[in-house]
């Protein structure tokens, strides 16, 4: 345990021996807990300026250690090496204040993003836990409207052009804040979509996203099923049929299509499996 009761007085000034005035790159890196390549990056940005000995080896003045300590402090604060080099060369205090304020804004945005990410992960964790608890049982759930953007049709990339393609790119850039859903009906193409509810669009500040279509809120017969895939076999259709079979046990009138929301994804070599929340709409009529 570190002793915290070592009170300073003037005698401490004479208790330390002078060491090297110059140190090599490997000793400096070891002392700082970084690689020699990291030290070279500081040199490349002119943050430190080593001398060369007669054999061409880098030698750093002990003063360089203080400069690197300051630079590493700024790196941990979020500044890039370019920023650090620019700030070190600019003696204008107002310039430094402006750079600090810029970094404060960036860090605040990161904090807000991390909070949203924590919220999103909590939802995903609860969904995984719920899927394990529910098992093969089929239950009735009321689900909110789903805003959907198609990115695949069957096993092909969707053919989108112009504004529609730009909208898809915006949805992809909004990851991880969307769920993968497969929407299919017997005899029809299966659509792979990125989906969000209206509450999620607001919560994650994604109201600018333009959906291809919106599936209205309604009641669904919900169960969980695993679809397995490899080069020779795809059990997706069997998974869909099993979900319909489970839904029929509820003795309610069902719609013709099905929504499969991917909850988890597991891969073993070329074989992989998706654990899906299978949602068969209940016909209101």
N, C-alpha and C positions, 0 to 999 in steps of 0.2 A: 504494500500500500504506500502511495506517495505521501511523504511527510510534508505537511502544509504549514508547519510552524517555524520554518527557517526564516527568521526575520533578518532583513538586510541591514547591514551597517557598513561603514567605510572599509572594514577589514576584508570584505569580500572582493574589493578591487585588486587585491594582491594575491588572491588564492588561485589564479588560473595562469597556466604557462602559455607563452606564445607558441603557435604551431607554424604550419607551412604558410608561406605567402602565396604560393602557387600550388594548385592541385590539378590532377589529371581528370579527364572526362569520366572515367569509370569510377573513380573515388567520389567525384561530385554526384554522379548518378546514384551510387549506392547510398550516399548520405541522404539524398532527397527522396529515395524510394521510387525512382523512375528509371527508364531505360536511357542508354546513351543516345538513342535516336531522338528521344524527347528533348534532350539537351541540345542536339544539333538543330532542332526546329526553332529553339529560342535564338540560336546563333543565326539561322537563316533569316529571321525577322529582325536582326540587328538589335535584339534586346540585350544580348551579351556579346562581347567581342574578345574571344580567346586569342592568345598569342601562340606562336609555333616555336617549339624548341629546335635545336640543331637537327634532330632526326625527323622533324615535321609533325611531331605529336602536339595535340592541343594542350595548352596549359592555361588554366583559368586563375585570375586573381581572386583572392578571398572576397573582394568586393562584389564579384559576380554572384556569389552565394546570396547576398542581400538582394541583388536585382532579381534573381530567380525566385526568391521567397516572395517578393512583391508581385512578380508576374504570376506565380502560381496562386497567390491570394486572389488576384483579379480573374484568373481562369475559373476558380471555384465560385466566384461571384457571377460568372456567366459570360465574361468578355472573351472574344476571340483573340488569337495571337496578333492578328492585324490591328484590332482595337488597342491592344496593350502597347504595341509598337507605336501607334499613332499618338496615344495619350502620353506615352513617355517622352515623345519628341515635341510635345506642345506644352509650352509654359503658361498658356492662358487658363486661368482658374475657371473662367466661365465655360470654356470648352469642356473641361473635365466635369463640371456640374451638369452640363447638357448630356454628356455621354452617360453619366450615372443615372440621370432621370430617364433616359431612353431604356437603360437596362431595367430600371424599376418597373416600367410599363411592360416590358417583355416578360419579366418574372411574374407580374400580376396576371398576365394572360395565361402563363403556364400554370399558375396556381388554380385559376378558374377551370382550365382544361383538365387538370388532374382531379379536381372535385367532380367534374362531370364524368370522368373516366371511372372514378371510384363508385359513383352511383350506378353507372352502366354495368360494372362488374358485379355489383351486389345483385342486380336483376338476373344476370347470367348464372350466378351461383345458386340463387333461389330456384331458378328453372331446372338446373341440373339436379338439385336435391329433390325437387318435386317429382321429376321424372323417375327417380329411384324409388320414391315412396309410393307413387301410384302404380308402378309396374305395368302389368298387362290390362288392368281394369279400364273400362271405358266409362267416362262420365260426361255430363252435360256442363258446358261452360259458356258464359257470355263473353265474347271477345270484341274489343273495339275495332273500329274501321282500320283497314290496312292500306297505307299508301305504298304503291308498288312501282318499281322500275325494273323492267326486263333486261337481263344481260345475256341469257342463253335461251335458245329454242331447241328442245331435245338435247342433242350433244353438240350443237353448233353455236358459235358466237352469233348473237342477234345482229341482223343487218340493219344498222341505224346510220342515218346520214344527217348532216346539217345540225339543226337545233337539237334534235332528238339525241344525236351522238354526244353533243356538248352536255346535255342534261345527264346522260349516263356517266360521263366523266366526273361530273360534280357529285353524283351519288357515290362513285368509287372513291373520290377524294374525301368523302365524309366518313369513311370507315375509321374506327370500328363501330360507329354508332348506327348500325343497321343490322337486321337479321336476314339470313339467307332462307328463302322459302321456295319450295317447288309447288307449282299449281298445275294440276292435271285432271283430265277427264278421259274416260275410256274412249279410244278411237280418235283422240285429238292430240296435238302437240303438247308436250309438257314444257312449261315456262319456268325458268329459274329467275328469281327476282330478289332484289334488295328491298326490304320492307321496313317501314316505321309506322308507328301509330301517331295520331295527331298530338297526343301528350308528349311523345318522344321528340317529335319535330320541334315543339316549343322548348322542352327541357334542354335540348342539346343545341339550340339556336340554329336549327336546320330548316327553318320555314321557307328558305329560298329554293329548296329542292322541288323540282317539278316531277310529279309522278306520271307514269303512263296511264294508270287507272287506279281507282280506289274501290276496294272491296268493302261494302257497308258493314257496320257492326251487326252482329246477330249471334244466335246461339249455335253451338257446334257440339257434335259428339266427338269427344277428345280421348285419344289413347296415345301410347308411345310405342314406337316400333323401330327396329334396326334394319337398315338397308345395307347390303354388302356388295362390293364391287371389286372386280379384278379384270384381267385381260380377257377372260373367257366367260365370265358370269356377272350378271347385274340383277340383283333381287329387288330392284325398285318397284317393278310392277306387282310382284308378290306382296311387297310391303303395303302398297296401296290397296290391294284386294283384301288383305288381312284387316286393314283399318275399316274398310266398308263392312266386312263380316262382323267385326266387333261392334260397330255402330248399330247394326241391325238388331243386336240383342237388346237395345234400349226401347224397341217397339215405337219408334217415332218416324215420321216421314222425312226422308233424307233428300238433299240436293244431289246433283249428278257429279259435281267436281269435288276435289279434295285439296286441302292446303297442308303441306308438310313443312314445318319449320325446323331447320337443323339446330339441334341443341348441342351436340358434341360431334367431334370428328376424330377417328382413330385410324392410324395407318401402320401397316406392317409390311414392309417391302413394297411390292406393287399392289397389294390388296389393301383395301380400306373400307371402313364402315362409318356410316353416319347414323347417329341416334336422333330420331325426329319426333316432333310433336305433331301427330296426325289429327287434322281437324276436318271433319265431315260436316258441312252445313246442314242444319235442321230446317226443313221447309216450313215457313210460317203459314202457308196457305192450307 
